Amino acid sequence: MAHALTDNSIALHYEVAGHDGTPILFVHEFAGDHRSWEPQVSRFSRSHQCITYAARGYPPSDVPDDRAAYSQSRAVADALAVLDHVEVDSAHIVGLSMGGFTALHLALRHPERCLSAVIAGVGYGAHADTREAFRAECEVIALAFETDGSEGVAARYAEGPARVQFQNKDRRGWETFARRLAEHSPLGSALTMRGVQKARPSIYDYTDEMTRSDVPILIVNGDEDDACLEAGLMMKRTIPTAGLLVVPRTGHTINLEEPEMFNNALASLFELAEAGAWTPRDPRTRVASATGMNG
């Protein structure tokens, strides 16, 4: 197994598929792992260098037992550590949910490492009206991992209100997702839920930085993933280089639930970004108008 070491000597399992072409770094969600990106790796490894990795707390990566070892800033540093280890100066960054927050922070704080960024399924716990309820639910989930184990939690988590769409469309794919979730480390999952999910800052705290971003960005949301819709619109309106794709009749696990649509959107972003043709929004579109006309 290949491992990248972080600056605090945490070993992160990573895999590379396709050895030529522009690099793509895939950053997984809380309920996923490095295996979650198979439909994307299968497609893009033909033309790009695809890099996947398991976050800290997700075997076969190390599972630190210290709560302080888990945070949003450490998640960003880990992504950079993987890029450094495989000697990649810059890459397309593709993140879903927890990984989407990491992709956003990379685009805002380390734009020189980002050829583009895909921010998919981002918004949980971001809005002030839902923040405390989100944190309380994170603690409930962390306790459940500690008391019921990953197998016990997976049976409920995989049937959440933004997961049943996947279950209804693709039972076999959903069962693979649920089975892999049940294999996760209970300790790593509990500490990730507390240190990364529960404690991360709101994306609304970064609107000033968003207005200055020049990284080509694609925001992707499922239209039945209610917690992410408002945040997606906010980012689209705030980030000058952002495009927004809302996938119809789709929940949270977008890349697995609608892989063809997701992959096609990524291919378009990559092509335009690599050609320098994914440009900032035309300022004329920001003129207030009740009819859609100027003057």
C-alpha positions in Angstrom: 0.0 0.0 0.0 1.1 3.5 -0.8 1.1 6.1 2.0 1.8 9.8 2.2 3.0 11.1 5.6 1.6 14.4 7.0 3.7 16.8 8.9 2.6 15.2 12.2 3.5 11.7 10.8 -0.1 10.5 10.1 0.0 8.0 7.2 -2.6 8.6 4.5 -3.4 5.8 2.1 -3.6 6.9 -1.5 -4.0 5.4 -4.9 -3.0 6.7 -8.4 -4.7 5.6 -11.6 -3.5 6.8 -15.0 0.0 8.0 -15.0 -0.1 10.7 -17.7 -2.2 13.7 -18.1 -3.4 16.5 -15.8 -3.8 15.5 -12.2 -7.1 15.3 -10.4 -7.3 15.0 -6.6 -10.6 13.4 -5.3 -11.5 14.2 -1.7 -14.3 12.0 -0.2 -17.3 12.7 2.0 -17.8 11.7 5.6 -19.8 8.5 4.7 -17.4 7.6 1.9 -13.7 6.8 1.5 -11.1 6.5 -1.3 -13.3 3.9 -3.0 -16.2 6.2 -3.4 -14.8 7.7 -6.6 -14.7 4.6 -8.8 -17.1 5.9 -11.4 -14.9 9.0 -11.8 -11.6 7.2 -11.7 -12.8 4.8 -14.4 -13.8 7.7 -16.6 -10.9 10.1 -16.1 -7.9 7.8 -15.6 -8.0 7.4 -19.4 -7.0 11.0 -19.9 -5.8 12.3 -16.4 -3.8 11.2 -13.4 -6.4 10.4 -10.8 -5.4 10.5 -7.2 -7.7 9.2 -4.4 -6.9 8.9 -0.7 -8.5 7.9 2.5 -8.7 10.8 5.1 -7.2 10.4 8.5 -9.5 8.2 10.6 -10.4 6.1 7.6 -8.5 2.8 7.3 -6.2 1.9 5.7 -5.1 5.4 6.6 -4.0 6.0 10.2 -6.7 6.5 12.9 -5.3 8.9 15.5 -7.0 8.5 18.9 -6.6 12.2 19.8 -9.6 14.5 19.2 -7.2 17.4 18.5 -5.8 15.5 15.5 -9.0 16.1 13.6 -10.1 19.5 12.2 -11.0 21.3 9.0 -7.5 22.9 8.8 -5.9 19.5 9.2 -8.1 18.1 6.5 -6.8 20.8 4.1 -3.2 20.2 5.1 -3.7 16.4 4.5 -4.9 17.1 0.9 -1.8 19.2 0.4 0.4 16.5 1.9 -0.9 13.9 -0.6 -0.3 16.3 -3.5 3.2 17.0 -2.3 3.9 13.3 -1.8 3.0 12.4 -5.4 4.9 15.5 -6.6 1.9 17.4 -8.0 2.2 21.1 -8.0 -1.4 21.8 -9.0 -4.5 19.7 -9.8 -8.2 19.8 -10.4 -9.7 19.3 -6.9 -13.0 17.4 -6.7 -14.7 17.2 -3.3 -18.0 15.9 -2.1 -19.6 17.1 1.2 -16.8 17.0 3.8 -14.4 16.8 0.9 -16.2 19.7 -0.8 -15.5 21.9 2.2 -11.8 20.9 1.8 -11.9 21.7 -1.9 -13.4 25.1 -1.1 -10.7 25.9 1.5 -8.0 24.8 -1.0 -9.4 27.1 -3.6 -9.6 30.1 -1.2 -6.3 29.5 0.7 -4.1 27.7 -1.8 -5.3 28.8 -5.3 -1.9 28.1 -6.8 -2.5 24.4 -6.1 -5.9 24.3 -7.8 -6.4 24.1 -11.6 -10.1 24.1 -10.7 -12.3 23.0 -7.8 -15.6 21.0 -7.7 -17.6 21.8 -4.6 -20.3 19.2 -4.4 -22.9 18.7 -1.7 -21.7 21.5 0.5 -23.9 23.4 3.0 -24.7 21.2 6.0 -24.4 23.2 9.2 -23.4 26.3 7.3 -26.4 28.6 7.8 -26.8 30.3 11.1 -30.4 29.1 11.5 -29.4 25.5 11.4 -25.9 25.6 12.9 -26.7 24.6 16.4 -29.1 21.8 15.4 -26.4 20.5 13.0 -23.8 20.5 15.8 -26.2 18.7 18.1 -26.9 16.0 15.5 -23.1 15.6 14.9 -22.7 14.8 18.6 -25.5 12.2 18.4 -23.9 10.6 15.4 -20.5 10.5 17.1 -22.0 8.9 20.2 -23.8 6.3 18.0 -20.5 5.3 16.4 -19.0 4.8 19.8 -21.9 2.8 21.2 -23.3 1.0 18.2 -20.3 0.7 15.9 -20.1 1.5 12.3 -22.3 -1.4 11.2 -25.1 -0.2 13.5 -24.8 3.4 12.4 -24.6 2.5 8.7 -28.0 0.9 8.7 -29.6 4.2 9.7 -27.2 6.7 8.1 -27.5 5.2 4.7 -31.2 5.7 4.7 -31.1 9.4 5.6 -33.4 11.9 3.8 -30.8 12.8 1.2 -29.6 9.1 0.7 -32.8 7.3 -0.1 -32.7 8.8 -3.6 -29.6 6.7 -4.3 -31.3 3.7 -2.7 -34.4 4.0 -4.9 -32.4 4.6 -8.1 -29.6 2.1 -7.8 -30.1 -0.5 -5.1 -26.9 -2.4 -5.9 -24.8 0.8 -5.9 -26.4 1.9 -2.6 -25.8 -1.4 -1.0 -22.1 -1.1 -1.8 -22.0 2.4 -0.3 -23.8 1.2 2.8 -21.5 -1.9 3.2 -18.4 0.2 2.9 -19.7 2.7 5.5 -20.2 -0.2 7.8 -16.5 -1.1 7.4 -15.3 2.3 8.7 -13.5 2.7 12.0 -15.9 3.7 14.7 -13.2 5.6 16.5 -12.1 7.5 13.3 -15.7 8.2 12.4 -16.6 9.6 15.8 -13.5 11.8 16.0 -14.0 13.0 12.4 -17.6 13.9 13.2 -16.6 15.9 16.3 -13.3 17.4 15.0 -14.1 18.1 11.4 -17.9 18.1 10.8 -19.1 19.6 14.1 -16.3 22.1 14.7 -15.7 23.4 11.1 -16.4 27.1 10.5 -19.3 28.1 8.4 -18.7 28.9 4.7 -20.6 32.1 5.3 -17.6 33.3 7.3 -15.6 33.3 4.0 -17.7 35.4 1.7 -15.1 38.2 1.5 -12.5 35.6 0.4 -14.9 34.1 -2.1 -15.4 37.4 -3.8 -11.6 37.5 -4.6 -11.3 33.9 -5.9 -10.1 33.4 -9.4 -10.0 29.6 -9.4 -12.5 28.0 -11.9 -15.2 26.5 -9.6 -18.1 24.3 -10.2 -20.7 23.9 -7.5 -22.9 20.8 -7.7 -26.0 20.0 -5.7 -28.8 17.5 -5.8 -32.2 19.3 -5.9 -33.5 17.0 -3.0 -30.4 17.7 -0.8 -32.3 20.6 0.8 -29.5 21.6 3.3 -27.1 22.4 0.4 -29.3 24.4 -2.0 -29.2 27.8 -0.3 -25.4 27.5 0.4 -24.9 26.6 -3.3 -26.8 29.6 -4.5 -24.8 31.9 -2.1 -21.5 30.6 -3.4 -22.6 30.9 -7.0 -23.6 34.5 -6.4 -20.5 35.3 -4.4 -17.6 33.6 -6.2 -16.9 35.4 -9.6 -15.7 32.2 -11.3 -18.4 29.8 -10.0 -20.8 27.8 -12.1 -23.7 26.0 -10.5 -25.2 22.6 -11.5 -28.4 21.4 -9.7 -29.0 17.8 -10.6 -32.7 17.0 -10.7 -34.4 14.4 -8.4 -31.1 13.7 -6.7 -29.8 13.6 -3.1 -26.4 14.0 -1.5 -24.3 11.2 -3.0 -24.3 12.9 -6.4 -21.2 11.3 -7.9 -22.5 7.8 -7.3 -26.2 8.5 -7.8 -25.9 10.2 -11.1 -22.3 9.4 -12.3 -22.8 10.1 -16.0 -24.2 13.6 -15.4 -21.5 14.3 -12.7 -18.7 13.1 -15.0 -19.9 15.1 -18.0 -20.0 18.3 -15.9 -16.5 17.6 -14.6 -15.2 17.0 -18.1 -16.6 20.3 -19.3 -15.0 22.1 -16.4 -11.6 20.4 -16.8 -11.5 21.2 -20.6 -12.4 24.8 -20.2 -10.2 25.4 -17.2 -7.2 23.8 -18.9 -7.8 26.0 -21.9 -8.1 29.1 -19.8 -11.7 29.5 -21.0 -13.6 29.2 -17.7 -13.7 32.9 -17.1 -15.2 35.1 -14.4 -18.9 36.1 -14.6 -19.6 39.0 -16.9 -20.3 42.0 -14.6 -23.2 43.0 -16.8 -25.2 40.0 -15.4 -25.2 41.6 -12.0 -27.2 44.6 -13.0 -30.5 44.6 -11.1 -33.4 44.3 -13.5 -37.0 43.3 -13.2 -37.3 42.3 -16.8 -33.8 40.9 -17.6 -33.0 43.9 -19.8 -30.7 46.9 -19.3 -32.0 50.4 -19.6 
